[in-house]
Structures are given as structure tokens and as C-alpha cells.
């Protein structure tokens, strides 16, 4: 039993190492220009060993995307749930998103390469998962904002559209930070995003 658990831990550790190296390489070169041999070399494994963990490059890529996206949404949900009031939940939502991008810049840059259309025919399932997860997350944000409407904190605006607006504010700040090198941490944008979303740009 102990040996079995140890083997499982070793398997998961090696698998995580492969995914970590693959993420860096995919972010730098894109899906099409990466080979399994390159990933194996960077991970310190033989190609044969790599195929013990993943069926091929597409399987490795889709697993990497799927698991990291799940991790992102899980972390965001946990942060939001721990906040006590509506303003705190919105602030935690923004903060969790920005911190994820900061801590996973290589992963996030994969989505800036513009390969989604090219990959859609061969990896339809992961593309559909990304869409489904996004709209599920949008519903999660919408639920928070509905509570804000009910409490009187927010103006009487369509909550779904407000959720989309908040999501796009976060995304715009994240993309700018990823594309243009900055000494300022992305998380420093939280106060601005929160202020713009809650109060707008019009002078009171």
C-alpha cells in the first residue's frame, strides 16, 4: 500500500514537471512548432517515457489547458466565497484574476498567440470546454452582481451585461500587462478596475 502511494506521488510529480515545461515551450513557440522530443528534453525524460504520461502532443496540450483553467476558476471561486460582503467579493474576484495572470504569465500568453481558430478542427473538445467554462464563470459573476442589485449597492442595470463588462475590464488590463513589459505588478490595477466598475469615469 505504501509503495503504491509512493509510486502514485512519483507519477504525479513527474507528470507535473512535464506539464510545467510544456507550458513554457508552448507559450514561447506555439502549438505547431513544438515537438514531443523538445518537451521530453526540457523535462529530462526520454520520448518513450513521455508517452507513458500522454498519448501525444494534442493530448498533452489539451490536458495542460484543461487542468490550468480548472485551477484558475477554482482559486477565483474560493477567494470570492471567503469575502464577507458584495464589494469584497467583487474586489476578491478582480484580485484573484489578476494574481492568476501574474503567476501564470506563460500559460496566459498561449492565448495571445491567436492559434485557437487553427486548433479548433483538431481539438474541438477543449475549445468547447473553454467556452462553456467562461459562460459558467460569467454566471458566477452575474450571481454576485444580482446580490449587489438586491442590496441596493449597484444601479438597476442588466446583471449579465454588467458581468461581461467587469470580465472585459479585467481581461483588458491583463492583456496590456502581458503584451507591454511593466515594472508594476498587474495586481496594482485592482483598485482602478474596482473604481471604474463601481463608479464609472464620469465626474461626480
C-alpha positions in Angstrom: 0.0 0.0 0.0 2.8 2.4 0.9 4.7 1.5 -2.2 1.6 2.1 -4.3 1.1 5.5 -2.8 4.7 6.4 -3.3 4.6 5.4 -7.0 1.5 7.5 -7.4 3.2 10.5 -5.9 6.2 10.0 -8.1 4.0 9.6 -11.2 2.1 12.8 -10.4 5.3 14.7 -9.7 6.8 13.7 -13.0 3.6 14.5 -14.8 3.5 18.0 -13.3 7.1 18.6 -14.4 6.3 17.7 -17.9 3.2 20.0 -17.9 5.3 22.8 -16.5 8.0 22.6 -19.1 5.4 22.1 -21.9 3.6 25.2 -20.8 6.8 27.3 -21.2 7.6 25.9 -24.6 4.1 26.2 -26.0 4.0 29.8 -24.8 7.3 30.6 -26.5 6.8 28.8 -29.8 3.1 27.9 -30.3 1.5 24.5 -30.6 2.5 23.8 -34.2 6.2 24.5 -33.8 6.7 22.3 -30.7 7.7 18.6 -30.8 7.3 15.9 -28.2 11.1 15.4 -28.4 11.6 19.0 -27.4 9.3 18.7 -24.5 10.9 15.4 -23.4 14.4 17.0 -23.5 13.3 20.1 -21.5 11.6 17.8 -18.9 14.5 15.4 -18.6 12.7 12.4 -19.9 13.1 10.2 -23.0 10.4 10.4 -25.6 9.3 6.9 -24.7 8.8 7.9 -21.1 6.8 11.0 -22.2 4.3 8.7 -24.0 3.7 6.9 -20.7 2.1 10.0 -19.4 0.4 11.5 -22.6 -0.8 9.9 -25.8 0.7 12.6 -27.9 1.2 16.3 -28.3 -2.5 17.1 -28.7 -3.3 15.1 -25.5 -0.5 16.9 -23.6 -1.7 20.3 -24.8 -5.4 19.8 -24.1 -4.6 18.4 -20.6 -2.4 21.3 -19.8 -5.0 23.8 -20.9 -7.9 22.0 -19.2 -6.2 21.5 -15.8 -4.9 25.0 -15.6 -8.2 26.5 -16.5 -9.9 24.4 -13.8 -7.3 25.5 -11.3 -7.9 29.2 -12.2 -11.6 29.1 -11.7 -11.4 27.0 -8.5 -9.0 29.6 -7.0 -11.1 32.5 -8.0 -14.3 30.9 -6.6 -12.5 30.1 -3.3 -11.3 33.7 -3.0 -14.7 35.2 -3.7 -16.5 32.8 -1.3 -14.3 33.9 1.5 -15.2 37.6 1.2 -18.0 38.8 3.5 -19.8 41.5 1.6 -20.6 42.3 -2.1 -17.9 44.9 -2.6 -15.4 42.5 -1.0 -16.5 39.7 -3.3 -16.1 41.9 -6.4 -12.7 43.0 -5.2 -11.6 39.4 -4.5 -12.8 38.4 -7.9 -10.7 41.0 -9.6 -7.7 40.3 -7.4 -7.8 36.6 -7.9 -8.0 37.0 -11.7 -5.0 39.4 -11.7 -2.9 37.3 -9.4 -3.5 34.2 -11.6 -2.3 36.0 -14.7 0.8 37.3 -12.8 1.7 33.9 -11.5 0.9 32.1 -14.8 2.1 34.5 -17.4 3.5 31.8 -19.7 0.2 30.0 -19.7 -1.8 33.1 -20.4 0.5 34.1 -23.3 -0.6 30.9 -25.0 -4.0 32.5 -25.6 -2.3 35.6 -27.1 -0.8 33.7 -29.9 -4.1 33.6 -31.8 -4.0 29.9 -32.5 -7.5 29.0 -31.3 -9.0 29.0 -34.8 -6.2 26.9 -36.2 -6.6 24.4 -33.5 -10.4 24.3 -33.5 -10.7 21.4 -36.0 -8.4 19.0 -34.2 -9.2 20.0 -30.7 -12.9 20.8 -30.7 -13.5 19.4 -27.2 -11.0 21.7 -25.4 -12.3 24.7 -27.4 -15.8 23.9 -26.3 -14.7 23.5 -22.7 -13.1 26.9 -22.7 -16.4 28.4 -24.0 -18.5 26.5 -21.5 -16.2 27.4 -18.6 -16.2 31.0 -19.5 -20.0 31.3 -19.6 -20.3 29.3 -16.4 -17.9 31.8 -14.8 -19.9 34.7 -16.2 -23.0 33.2 -14.5 -21.0 33.1 -11.2 -20.2 36.8 -11.6 -23.8 37.6 -12.5 -25.0 35.9 -9.3 -22.7 38.1 -7.2 -23.9 41.2 -9.0 -27.6 40.2 -8.6 -26.9 40.2 -4.9 -25.5 43.7 -5.3 -28.6 44.8 -7.1 -30.8 43.4 -4.4 -28.9 45.1 -1.6 -29.1 48.4 -3.4 -25.3 48.7 -3.9 -25.5 48.6 -7.6 -27.6 50.5 -10.2 -30.5 48.8 -11.8 -28.6 47.5 -14.9 -28.8 44.1 -16.6 -26.6 41.9 -14.3 -25.4 39.7 -17.2 -24.2 42.7 -19.2 -22.5 44.1 -16.0 -20.8 40.7 -15.5 -19.5 40.8 -19.1 -18.3 44.4 -18.6 -16.4 43.5 -15.4 -14.8 40.5 -17.1 -13.7 42.6 -20.1 -12.1 45.2 -17.8 -10.1 42.5 -16.1 -9.1 41.0 -19.4 -8.1 44.3 -21.0 -5.7 45.1 -18.0 -4.3 41.5 -18.2 -3.6 41.6 -21.9 -1.9 45.0 -21.7 0.3 43.8 -18.9 1.2 40.6 -20.8 2.0 42.5 -24.0 3.8 45.5 -22.7 6.6 45.0 -20.1 5.9 46.8 -16.9 7.7 47.2 -13.5 4.3 47.5 -11.9 2.6 44.2 -10.8 -0.7 43.5 -12.5 -2.3 43.3 -9.1 -1.8 47.1 -8.8 -4.6 47.5 -11.3 -7.2 46.1 -8.9 -8.2 49.5 -7.3 -8.6 51.1 -10.7 -10.7 48.3 -12.1 -12.9 48.2 -9.0 -13.3 52.0 -9.0 -14.2 52.2 -12.7 -16.7 49.3 -12.4 -18.4 50.6 -9.3 -18.3 54.4 -10.0 -17.6 54.9 -13.7 -15.5 57.5 -15.3 -18.0 60.4 -15.0 -17.1 63.1 -12.5 -19.5 63.2 -9.6 
